[in-house]
Amino acid sequence: MQWVFGRLGVAIPRTTYSQYARLRHVSHAQVRPGDLIFLDHLGHVGIYAGFGSMWHAPHTGSTVRLSRVWDPNYVAARVA
């Protein structure tokens, strides 16, 4: 996430916990493409792509891919 947002000139914290703590939280009804989606109790993060999908790397060393948001209990935050 740091690399992606850094390319856009926006600095965000390194860890998912710090990202969620410092960004503006949004509800499921407010989530929009570009928001960060935190899954598995903040253990994983992706960028919301819309229509129930997100961009993420499933694990270290894997390629970034578009996947369904699999955790219905996700929380979201907006990078201002």
Buried (B, 14 or more C-beta within 10 A) or exposed (E): BEEBBEEEEEEBBEEBEEBBEEBEEBEEEEBEEBBBBBBEEBEBBBBBBEEEBBBBBEEEEEEEEEBEBEBEEBBBBBBE
